[in-house]
């Protein structure tokens, strides 16, 4: 919402009658960073209104006001990413006419030019550190990587090993910020190194969901335990390739070094030999995609309050939250067309 819409919202919250307030933060993990949060909390406390914050992560929040209830939805990005990757509206803009051009259904169809693909959007400090660590281990030469040098909220990182140069795989992301449009190099790489969105919590976003749905082995660099958290949702890790013991290392720099050791282990294998893993990996690739689809469409994975909002839309046509309802509508389109 813009400032005017927020002003109108605050005035309604002050003077009109409500049963409660829902903060739809299911694509985020910091509900307290939304605009006017303190005003919303103060007004709802004064008016004795319950606040429900639907979050896209399973996390223990400290210092949460007594009248705020946190509702976790850690599998939400199965839905968000499936819609982002496969819906006709998105792919129409991308000039993609078939999901067969997106999903990797047969690994033998790929010709590898790179050992790994490594995509970076915003240049957060922890992503900068990871890039510098990958450069320290001299692994960038094996990768198709991007670095847009988009420093948001932090100054440019003082690299020790990386030269700081921008690197764009294709112009579509630099121009449109379209996270669901995979560059051609994605399909020319054996596995993916995923820099997740935060080190503050175990937040599984579209960055990790893309290889699960598209179909690519991957390692996630995030907070300690992020790969095991993905496994806890029912997905299978690629332990045929990687030793995930790095996931237990508390210190970030040491964990990144250990991740790079796993990357290096695969990069030492000639690319033509990497195809020999295909038959071993294919069943797991298919299983993980099917698990993501299952989680996306399972109503039991969705918070009851979100189900109520969707039912209210089905009954009345009213979109209490545009994003939630539009995602649901598009997922239904995808299911009717493909599944």
C-alpha positions as CSV (number, residue, x, y, z in Angstrom):
1,X,0.0,0.0,0.0
2,X,1.1,3.6,-0.6
3,X,1.1,6.2,2.2
4,X,-2.5,7.3,1.4
5,X,-3.8,3.8,1.6
6,X,-2.0,3.3,4.9
7,X,-3.5,6.5,6.2
8,X,-7.0,5.2,5.3
9,X,-6.3,1.8,6.8
10,X,-5.1,3.3,10.1
11,X,-8.2,5.5,10.3
12,X,-10.5,2.6,9.7
13,X,-8.6,0.6,12.3
14,X,-9.1,3.4,14.8
15,X,-12.9,3.9,14.3
16,X,-14.6,0.9,12.6
17,X,-15.6,-2.4,14.1
18,X,-13.5,-5.5,13.5
19,X,-13.2,-9.0,15.1
20,X,-9.4,-8.9,14.6
21,X,-6.5,-8.1,12.3
22,X,-4.6,-10.4,10.1
23,X,-1.1,-9.6,8.9
24,X,-0.5,-11.6,5.8
25,X,3.3,-12.1,6.0
26,X,3.4,-15.6,4.6
27,X,6.1,-14.6,2.1
28,X,8.3,-13.0,4.8
29,X,9.7,-13.7,8.2
30,X,9.7,-10.3,9.9
31,X,6.1,-9.1,10.4
32,X,7.4,-6.3,12.7
33,X,9.0,-4.6,9.7
34,X,5.8,-3.8,7.8
35,X,5.0,0.0,7.6
36,X,3.1,1.5,10.5
37,X,3.6,-1.7,12.6
38,X,3.8,0.1,15.9
39,X,0.7,2.1,15.2
40,X,-1.2,-1.1,14.3
41,X,0.0,-2.8,17.5
42,X,-0.8,0.2,19.7
43,X,-4.3,0.7,18.2
44,X,-5.2,-3.0,18.4
45,X,-4.0,-3.3,22.0
46,X,-6.0,-0.2,23.0
47,X,-9.1,-1.6,21.2
48,X,-8.6,-5.1,22.6
49,X,-8.3,-6.6,19.1
50,X,-6.4,-9.8,18.4
51,X,-3.7,-9.7,15.8
52,X,-2.8,-12.8,13.7
53,X,0.5,-12.8,11.9
54,X,0.7,-15.5,9.3
55,X,4.4,-16.1,8.7
56,X,6.3,-18.1,6.0
57,X,8.6,-19.7,8.6
58,X,8.4,-21.8,11.7
59,X,10.3,-19.6,14.2
60,X,10.2,-18.6,17.9
61,X,9.7,-14.8,17.9
62,X,10.9,-12.9,21.0
63,X,9.1,-10.0,22.6
64,X,5.9,-10.6,20.7
65,X,3.1,-8.5,22.1
66,X,0.6,-10.5,24.2
67,X,-2.3,-9.9,21.8
68,X,-0.3,-11.0,18.7
69,X,-0.5,-14.7,17.7
70,X,2.1,-16.0,15.3
71,X,0.8,-18.6,12.8
72,X,3.6,-20.5,11.0
73,X,3.3,-21.7,7.4
74,X,6.8,-23.1,6.4
75,X,5.6,-24.9,3.3
76,X,4.0,-21.8,1.8
77,X,6.8,-21.3,-0.8
78,X,5.9,-24.6,-2.4
79,X,2.8,-22.7,-3.5
80,X,4.4,-19.4,-4.3
81,X,7.2,-21.0,-6.4
82,X,4.9,-23.4,-8.2
83,X,2.8,-20.5,-9.3
84,X,5.7,-18.4,-10.1
85,X,7.3,-21.0,-12.3
86,X,4.3,-22.6,-14.1
87,X,1.4,-20.2,-14.4
88,X,0.5,-19.1,-17.9
89,X,0.5,-15.4,-16.9
90,X,4.1,-15.5,-15.9
91,X,5.3,-17.7,-18.8
92,X,3.3,-15.7,-21.4
93,X,5.5,-12.7,-20.4
94,X,8.6,-14.9,-20.7
95,X,7.6,-16.2,-24.2
96,X,7.6,-19.8,-22.7
97,X,4.8,-21.9,-24.2
98,X,5.3,-25.2,-22.4
99,X,6.2,-26.2,-18.8
100,X,8.4,-28.9,-20.5
101,X,10.8,-26.0,-21.2
102,X,10.9,-25.3,-17.4
103,X,10.8,-28.7,-15.6
104,X,13.7,-31.1,-16.0
105,X,12.0,-34.4,-16.4
106,X,15.0,-36.3,-17.9
107,X,18.5,-35.5,-16.7
108,X,19.9,-37.2,-19.8
109,X,18.5,-34.4,-21.9
110,X,20.9,-31.9,-20.4
111,X,24.4,-31.1,-21.7
112,X,26.5,-29.7,-18.9
113,X,28.8,-26.8,-19.6
114,X,29.2,-25.9,-15.9
115,X,29.5,-27.9,-12.7
116,X,27.1,-25.6,-10.8
117,X,24.8,-22.6,-11.2
118,X,25.0,-19.9,-8.5
119,X,22.4,-17.1,-8.7
120,X,22.6,-13.9,-6.6
121,X,20.0,-11.2,-6.4
122,X,20.4,-8.6,-3.6
123,X,23.9,-8.4,-2.3
124,X,23.3,-8.9,1.4
125,X,26.4,-9.2,3.6
126,X,26.1,-13.0,4.0
127,X,25.8,-13.4,0.3
128,X,28.8,-11.3,-0.3
129,X,30.7,-13.4,2.2
130,X,29.6,-16.6,0.5
131,X,30.7,-15.2,-2.9
132,X,34.1,-14.2,-1.5
133,X,34.4,-17.7,0.0
134,X,33.6,-19.4,-3.3
135,X,36.2,-17.1,-4.9
136,X,38.7,-17.9,-2.2
137,X,38.4,-21.6,-3.1
138,X,38.8,-20.8,-6.8
139,X,35.5,-22.3,-7.7
140,X,33.8,-19.6,-9.8
141,X,35.6,-20.8,-12.9
142,X,33.4,-24.0,-12.6
143,X,30.1,-22.1,-12.4
144,X,27.5,-20.0,-14.2
145,X,27.1,-17.3,-11.5
146,X,25.5,-13.9,-11.3
147,X,26.4,-10.9,-9.1
148,X,24.2,-7.8,-9.6
149,X,26.0,-5.8,-6.9
150,X,22.6,-4.6,-5.6
151,X,23.6,-3.5,-2.1
152,X,20.3,-3.0,-0.1
153,X,20.7,-1.6,3.4
154,X,24.4,-2.3,3.6
155,X,27.5,-0.7,2.0
156,X,29.5,-2.5,-0.7
157,X,31.3,-5.5,0.8
158,X,35.1,-5.3,1.3
159,X,35.9,-8.4,-0.8
160,X,39.2,-10.1,-0.2
161,X,39.1,-12.6,-3.0
162,X,36.4,-11.6,-5.4
163,X,37.0,-8.7,-7.7
164,X,33.6,-7.1,-7.1
165,X,32.6,-7.1,-10.7
166,X,29.0,-7.3,-11.8
167,X,28.1,-10.5,-13.5
168,X,24.8,-11.0,-15.4
169,X,23.8,-14.4,-16.9
170,X,21.1,-12.9,-19.1
171,X,19.4,-9.5,-19.2
172,X,15.9,-10.7,-18.1
173,X,16.6,-10.7,-14.4
174,X,18.6,-7.4,-14.5
175,X,15.6,-5.8,-16.2
176,X,12.6,-7.5,-14.7
177,X,13.7,-9.0,-11.4
178,X,11.8,-12.1,-12.4
179,X,12.9,-14.8,-10.0
180,X,10.9,-17.5,-11.7
181,X,12.6,-17.2,-15.1
182,X,15.6,-19.4,-15.2
183,X,18.6,-18.4,-17.3
184,X,19.7,-20.8,-20.0
185,X,22.8,-21.6,-18.0
186,X,20.5,-23.1,-15.4
187,X,19.9,-26.0,-17.7
188,X,23.6,-26.3,-18.6
189,X,24.7,-26.8,-15.0
190,X,25.0,-30.1,-13.0
191,X,23.9,-28.8,-9.6
192,X,22.9,-25.5,-7.9
193,X,24.5,-23.6,-5.0
194,X,21.6,-21.7,-3.3
195,X,22.3,-18.6,-1.2
196,X,19.1,-18.3,0.9
197,X,17.4,-15.1,2.0
198,X,18.6,-14.8,5.6
199,X,20.8,-16.1,8.3
200,X,18.4,-15.0,11.0
201,X,16.2,-18.0,10.8
202,X,15.5,-21.2,8.9
203,X,13.5,-19.5,6.1
204,X,12.9,-21.8,3.1
205,X,12.0,-19.5,0.2
206,X,11.6,-19.8,-3.6
207,X,15.4,-19.9,-3.8
208,X,15.4,-23.4,-2.4
209,X,12.1,-24.4,-3.9
210,X,13.2,-23.7,-7.5
211,X,15.7,-26.6,-7.7
212,X,13.2,-28.9,-5.9
213,X,10.5,-28.1,-8.5
214,X,12.6,-27.6,-11.6
215,X,14.7,-30.7,-10.9
216,X,18.3,-30.1,-9.9
217,X,20.6,-31.3,-7.1
218,X,21.5,-28.5,-4.8
219,X,23.2,-27.3,-1.7
220,X,21.8,-24.4,0.4
221,X,23.9,-21.8,2.1
222,X,21.8,-20.3,4.9
223,X,21.5,-20.5,8.6
224,X,22.9,-23.5,10.4
225,X,20.5,-26.4,9.8
226,X,18.7,-25.1,6.7
227,X,19.3,-28.2,4.6
228,X,18.0,-30.5,7.4
229,X,15.0,-28.2,7.7
230,X,14.2,-28.8,4.1
231,X,14.6,-32.5,4.7
232,X,12.1,-32.2,7.7
233,X,9.4,-31.0,5.2
234,X,9.6,-34.4,3.5
235,X,12.2,-33.7,0.8
236,X,15.2,-35.9,0.1
237,X,18.7,-34.4,0.1
238,X,21.3,-35.4,-2.4
239,X,23.6,-37.3,-0.1
240,X,24.9,-39.3,-3.1
241,X,26.8,-36.2,-4.0
242,X,27.3,-34.2,-0.8
243,X,28.2,-34.7,2.9
244,X,25.7,-32.4,4.7
245,X,27.6,-32.4,8.0
246,X,28.5,-28.7,7.2
247,X,24.9,-27.9,8.1
248,X,25.7,-28.4,11.8
249,X,28.5,-25.9,11.9
250,X,27.6,-22.8,13.9
251,X,30.2,-20.3,12.7
252,X,29.1,-18.9,9.3
253,X,32.6,-18.5,7.8
254,X,33.5,-22.1,8.8
255,X,30.2,-23.4,7.5
256,X,30.8,-21.6,4.1
257,X,34.3,-23.1,3.9
258,X,32.8,-26.5,4.5
259,X,30.2,-26.0,1.9
260,X,32.9,-25.0,-0.6
261,X,34.7,-28.2,0.1
262,X,31.6,-30.1,-1.0
263,X,31.3,-27.9,-4.1
264,X,35.0,-28.5,-4.8
265,X,34.6,-32.3,-4.5
266,X,32.1,-32.3,-7.4
267,X,34.0,-29.8,-9.5
268,X,37.0,-32.1,-9.5
269,X,34.9,-34.6,-11.4
270,X,35.1,-34.1,-15.2
271,X,31.8,-32.8,-16.6
272,X,31.2,-35.8,-18.8
273,X,31.6,-38.0,-15.7
274,X,28.9,-36.0,-13.9
275,X,26.3,-37.5,-16.3
276,X,27.0,-40.9,-14.8
277,X,25.1,-39.7,-11.7
278,X,21.9,-39.1,-13.7
279,X,20.4,-42.6,-13.3
280,X,21.0,-42.4,-9.5
281,X,19.5,-38.9,-9.1
282,X,16.5,-39.2,-11.5
283,X,14.2,-40.9,-9.0
284,X,15.0,-38.4,-6.3
285,X,14.5,-35.5,-8.6
286,X,11.1,-36.7,-9.5
287,X,10.2,-37.5,-5.9
288,X,11.1,-34.0,-4.7
289,X,9.1,-32.3,-7.4
290,X,6.1,-34.5,-6.6
291,X,6.5,-33.7,-2.9
292,X,6.6,-29.9,-3.6
293,X,3.4,-30.3,-5.6
294,X,1.8,-32.4,-2.9
295,X,2.6,-29.8,-0.2
296,X,1.4,-26.9,-2.4
297,X,-2.1,-28.5,-2.8
298,X,-2.5,-30.1,0.6
299,X,-5.0,-28.0,2.5
300,X,-3.8,-29.5,5.8
301,X,-0.5,-27.7,5.2
302,X,-2.3,-24.4,5.2
303,X,-3.2,-22.5,8.4
304,X,-6.9,-22.7,9.2
305,X,-7.2,-18.9,9.1
306,X,-5.8,-18.9,5.5
307,X,-8.3,-21.6,4.6
308,X,-11.1,-19.5,6.0
309,X,-10.0,-16.5,3.9
310,X,-10.0,-18.6,0.8
311,X,-13.4,-20.1,1.6
312,X,-14.8,-16.6,2.2
313,X,-13.5,-15.7,-1.3
314,X,-15.2,-18.8,-2.8
315,X,-18.5,-17.9,-1.1
316,X,-18.5,-14.2,-1.6
317,X,-15.9,-13.2,-4.2
318,X,-14.3,-10.9,-1.7
319,X,-10.5,-10.8,-1.6
320,X,-9.5,-10.2,2.0
321,X,-5.9,-10.5,0.9
322,X,-5.2,-10.1,-2.8
323,X,-1.9,-12.0,-2.8
324,X,-3.2,-15.1,-1.0
325,X,-6.3,-15.3,-3.2
326,X,-4.6,-14.7,-6.5
327,X,-2.0,-17.3,-5.7
328,X,-4.8,-19.8,-4.9
329,X,-6.6,-18.9,-8.2
330,X,-3.5,-19.4,-10.2
331,X,-2.6,-22.7,-8.5
332,X,-6.1,-24.0,-9.4
333,X,-5.5,-23.0,-13.0
334,X,-2.2,-24.9,-12.9
335,X,-3.8,-28.0,-11.4
336,X,-6.6,-28.0,-13.9
337,X,-4.2,-27.7,-16.8
338,X,-1.2,-29.9,-15.7
339,X,-2.0,-32.1,-12.7
